[in-house]
Amino acid sequence: MNGTIDEPAVYGRALTAAQVERHHGVGAGTVTPNKPPTAAFSSSCDQLACTFDGSGSADSDGTVASYDWDFGDGKAGTGAKPAHTYSAAGDHTVRLKVTDDDGATDEIVHTVTVRSTTLAADAFERTVASGGFGTADTGGAWTAVGTPSALSVSDGVGKIAHAAPQAGAGAYLTGVSSKDTDVGLAFSVDKDLTGNGLYFGVAGRRIGGVGDYRARVRLRPSGGVSLMLTRNSSTNAETVVTAEQAVSGLTYAPGQKLRVRFQVTGGSPTTLKAKVWADGTTEPGWQINGSDSTDGFQVAGGVGLRTYLAGNATNTPISLSVDNFSAIEVIE
């Protein structure tokens, strides 16, 4: 061998004849070095179902040989145009890695936002003098229960008036039907509570003629807030699923908004989870959970809310306002 060795390379395996020829050509200046590909993709989502298109990726001196996807939820895919269904709404970091016909790679990352199926939504931007809540923005007409005349809508909120102790009313969206549901809303009261306080139930699964599952929030005279999970019959008889628990560090004041989320999923058993926190603060993790397998309750149902003012309350009338009601389908 005549000549000198410059910049030696060590390979973990023997090169093919084609690779040796290419290396020689590059060194001799007769072959242009490979240019890496450029990764690119777009996405489109319909609720939780998304499609991805990486066909915009290109290789200027060859072809894109493979597409490897990381969908940001622990799942992966291949191909230029894969489809993927997420199990939960939110922002997902999606990564595409493309490899060209010479083995060079490129990656690109986008944040893809997906949303669950909206079952119901109501911003209460209408006026209903009395007798109910009218018709929700999504989810159909509200069905009033208890004392319908106590319900009204004005000033961007739904209102439930409690004219005397032991007063209570509520409303349900019976046109909604879902077995796996996440209900959220904001609410407030206009006065401090007395006696045993006020009970506010958020129904996550309401079956006509049977009853419903509720996350029951109690506002106590001390300013404290408690959570309980219950199963209520069609006559409003209550059975405790998970006993009342004080929410540590949370207090309320007249006019202050609290937010509630209640999730009802599965069947035999049905899993219940709830949380309550001050509007404008960081949403906490689930604060109370339970399960129940009672016959008749293990099917799809509607959503809604119901209130009750304690019999020993002394400062009536008291008004409860509700806003930003939503119910979305949970994909397990």
C-alpha positions in Angstrom: 0.0 0.0 0.0 1.4 3.4 -1.0 0.3 6.6 0.6 -0.8 7.9 4.0 -3.7 7.2 6.3 -5.7 10.2 7.4 -8.8 10.2 9.7 -9.3 6.5 10.1 -12.8 5.2 10.8 -13.7 2.1 12.9 -16.9 0.3 12.1 -18.7 -2.2 14.3 -19.3 -4.5 11.4 -18.0 -5.2 7.9 -19.1 -2.8 5.2 -20.9 -4.0 2.1 -19.3 -3.6 -1.3 -21.6 -0.8 -2.1 -20.7 1.1 1.1 -17.0 0.6 0.4 -17.5 2.0 -3.1 -19.4 5.0 -1.8 -16.8 5.8 0.8 -14.1 5.6 -1.8 -16.1 7.9 -4.1 -16.6 10.4 -1.3 -12.9 10.4 -0.6 -12.0 10.8 -4.3 -14.5 13.6 -4.7 -16.5 11.7 -7.3 -19.6 11.2 -5.0 -21.5 13.9 -3.2 -22.0 13.2 0.5 -25.5 12.2 1.5 -27.8 15.0 2.7 -30.1 14.1 5.6 -33.9 14.3 5.2 -36.1 17.0 6.6 -39.0 15.9 8.8 -42.4 17.6 8.7 -45.9 16.7 9.6 -49.4 18.1 10.1 -52.2 16.8 12.3 -56.0 16.9 12.5 -58.1 15.8 15.4 -61.9 15.1 15.8 -62.4 14.9 19.5 -59.9 12.3 20.7 -59.3 10.7 17.3 -56.3 12.2 15.4 -54.8 11.7 12.0 -51.2 12.6 11.2 -49.6 13.3 7.8 -45.8 13.1 7.5 -45.8 13.0 3.7 -44.4 16.6 3.7 -41.1 15.2 4.9 -38.5 15.2 2.1 -35.0 13.9 1.1 -33.3 16.1 -1.5 -31.0 13.5 -2.7 -33.0 10.3 -2.2 -36.2 9.1 -0.6 -37.7 8.9 2.9 -37.5 5.3 3.8 -39.3 5.2 7.1 -41.5 7.2 9.5 -41.4 6.6 13.3 -44.0 8.3 15.5 -44.1 8.9 19.2 -47.7 10.1 20.0 -46.8 11.5 23.4 -49.0 9.2 25.4 -46.7 6.2 25.6 -47.9 4.9 22.2 -46.0 4.7 18.9 -46.7 4.3 15.2 -45.1 4.0 11.8 -46.0 5.0 8.2 -46.4 8.3 6.5 -50.1 8.8 7.5 -51.0 7.0 10.7 -54.1 7.5 12.8 -54.2 7.4 16.6 -57.0 7.7 19.2 -56.0 9.2 22.6 -57.5 8.0 25.9 -57.6 11.5 27.4 -58.0 15.1 26.4 -55.1 17.6 26.7 -51.8 18.6 25.1 -49.7 15.8 23.7 -46.1 16.2 22.5 -45.9 14.3 19.2 -42.5 13.4 17.7 -41.8 12.3 14.1 -38.4 10.7 13.2 -37.8 10.1 9.5 -35.0 8.0 8.0 -33.8 8.3 4.4 -32.6 5.6 2.1 -29.0 6.1 3.3 -29.8 5.8 7.0 -29.6 9.5 7.8 -32.4 10.9 10.1 -34.2 14.0 11.2 -36.8 14.7 13.9 -39.5 17.2 14.4 -41.8 17.8 17.4 -45.2 19.5 17.6 -47.7 19.9 20.4 -51.1 18.4 19.5 -54.2 19.4 21.5 -57.1 16.9 21.7 -60.5 17.3 23.3 -63.0 14.9 24.6 -66.5 14.6 23.3 -68.7 17.4 24.8 -71.9 15.9 26.2 -73.2 19.1 27.7 -72.1 22.7 28.2 -73.9 25.7 29.6 -72.6 29.3 30.1 -76.1 30.5 31.2 -75.9 33.5 28.9 -79.7 34.0 28.7 -82.6 35.1 30.8 -85.2 32.7 32.4 -87.4 34.6 34.9 -88.4 31.5 36.9 -89.4 27.9 36.7 -86.2 26.4 35.4 -82.9 26.9 33.6 -84.3 26.8 30.1 -82.1 25.0 27.4 -78.4 24.5 27.8 -76.0 25.6 25.1 -75.2 21.9 24.5 -77.2 18.9 26.0 -80.8 20.0 25.5 -83.4 21.3 27.9 -82.9 21.3 31.7 -85.6 19.4 33.6 -86.3 21.1 36.9 -86.9 19.0 40.1 -87.8 19.9 43.7 -89.2 23.4 43.6 -89.0 24.5 39.9 -90.1 28.1 40.8 -86.8 28.4 42.7 -84.8 28.2 39.5 -84.0 31.1 37.2 -81.2 32.4 34.9 -79.9 35.9 34.8 -76.6 37.8 34.9 -74.7 34.9 33.2 -75.5 32.4 35.9 -78.1 29.8 36.8 -79.7 30.6 40.2 -81.4 28.4 42.8 -83.2 30.3 45.6 -83.7 28.9 49.1 -86.5 30.8 50.6 -86.7 28.8 53.9 -84.9 26.1 55.8 -85.1 22.6 54.2 -85.6 24.3 50.8 -84.0 22.6 47.8 -84.2 22.3 44.0 -82.3 21.0 41.1 -82.1 20.4 37.4 -81.0 17.6 35.1 -80.0 17.2 31.5 -81.9 14.1 30.8 -81.1 14.2 27.1 -77.5 13.4 27.9 -76.6 9.7 28.0 -73.2 8.5 29.0 -71.7 5.9 31.3 -68.2 7.4 31.5 -68.6 11.1 32.3 -66.6 14.0 33.8 -68.8 16.9 35.1 -67.4 20.3 35.9 -68.9 23.6 37.1 -68.4 26.7 39.2 -70.7 27.8 41.9 -71.1 30.3 44.7 -73.5 31.4 47.5 -74.6 35.0 48.4 -74.4 34.7 52.2 -72.6 33.0 55.0 -74.2 29.8 56.0 -75.7 29.0 59.4 -76.9 25.8 61.1 -75.6 22.7 59.3 -74.9 24.7 56.1 -75.9 24.1 52.5 -75.5 20.9 50.5 -74.8 21.0 46.8 -74.9 17.8 44.8 -73.3 17.4 41.3 -74.9 14.4 39.5 -72.6 12.5 37.2 -75.0 9.7 36.2 -78.7 10.1 36.5 -81.0 7.2 35.5 -84.7 8.1 35.1 -86.9 6.3 37.7 -83.8 4.9 39.5 -81.6 7.7 40.8 -78.2 9.2 40.5 -74.6 9.2 41.7 -73.5 12.6 43.3 -70.5 14.4 44.5 -72.0 16.3 47.5 -70.3 19.5 48.5 -71.2 20.9 51.9 -70.5 24.5 52.8 -70.3 24.7 56.6 -71.0 27.7 58.9 -67.3 27.8 59.8 -66.4 28.6 56.2 -65.1 25.1 55.7 -65.9 22.9 52.8 -66.5 19.1 52.8 -67.0 16.4 50.1 -69.0 13.2 50.1 -69.9 10.7 47.5 -73.5 9.4 47.5 -76.1 7.3 45.7 -79.5 8.9 45.6 -82.8 7.2 44.8 -85.4 8.6 42.5 -87.2 9.9 45.6 -83.9 11.6 46.7 -83.2 9.1 49.5 -79.5 9.2 50.1 -77.0 6.3 50.6 -73.4 7.2 51.5 -70.8 5.7 49.1 -67.8 7.5 50.7 -68.2 9.4 54.0 -67.9 13.1 54.2 -64.4 14.5 54.3 -63.3 18.0 55.1 -61.2 19.5 52.3 -58.0 20.7 53.9 -57.0 24.3 53.4 -60.2 25.3 51.5 -62.7 27.8 52.7 -65.5 29.8 51.1 -66.9 33.3 51.4 -70.1 34.9 50.0 -69.6 35.5 46.3 -66.5 33.4 46.0 -66.6 30.9 43.2 -65.7 27.3 43.9 -65.1 24.8 41.2 -66.2 21.1 41.3 -65.3 18.1 39.1 -67.0 14.8 39.4 -66.0 11.7 37.4 -68.2 8.6 37.1 -66.8 5.7 35.1 -67.3 2.0 34.5 -69.9 -0.4 35.9 -70.1 -3.2 38.4 -68.3 -1.5 40.0 -68.8 2.2 39.0 -65.9 4.3 40.0 -66.5 7.7 41.5 -63.9 10.5 42.0 -64.4 14.2 43.0 -62.6 17.4 43.8 -63.4 20.9 44.8 -61.2 24.0 44.8 -61.2 27.8 44.7 -61.7 29.3 41.3 -58.5 30.9 40.0 -56.2 28.5 41.9 -54.4 25.4 40.7 -56.7 22.4 40.2 -55.8 19.7 42.8 -55.7 16.0 42.3 -58.8 13.9 43.1 -59.7 14.4 46.8 -62.2 11.6 47.4 -63.0 8.4 45.6 -65.3 5.4 45.9 -67.1 2.6 44.0 -70.6 1.1 43.9 -72.2 -1.8 42.1 -75.9 -1.3 43.0 -78.2 -2.8 40.4 -80.0 -0.2 38.2 -77.2 2.3 38.5 -74.7 0.5 36.2 -75.9 1.9 32.9 -75.6 5.2 31.0 -77.4 8.2 32.4 -77.7 12.0 32.4 -76.1 14.8 34.4 -77.3 17.6 36.7 -77.2 19.2 40.1 -79.3 19.5 43.2 -79.3 21.6 46.4 -80.6 21.4 50.0 -80.5 24.0 52.7 -80.2 22.6 56.3 -83.3 22.6 58.4 -81.6 24.7 61.1 -80.5 27.5 58.8 -81.5 31.0 60.2 -80.6 33.5 57.5 -82.8 32.8 54.6 -83.2 33.6 51.7 -80.0 32.2 50.3 -79.2 32.0 46.6 -76.8 29.6 45.0 -75.4 30.5 41.6 -73.9 28.0 39.1 -71.9 28.8 36.0 -69.7 27.1 33.3 -71.4 23.7 33.5 -69.8 21.1 31.4 -69.9 17.3 30.9 -67.4 15.4 28.7 -67.1 11.8 27.9 -64.2 9.9 29.5 -62.4 7.4 27.3 -61.0 4.6 29.4 
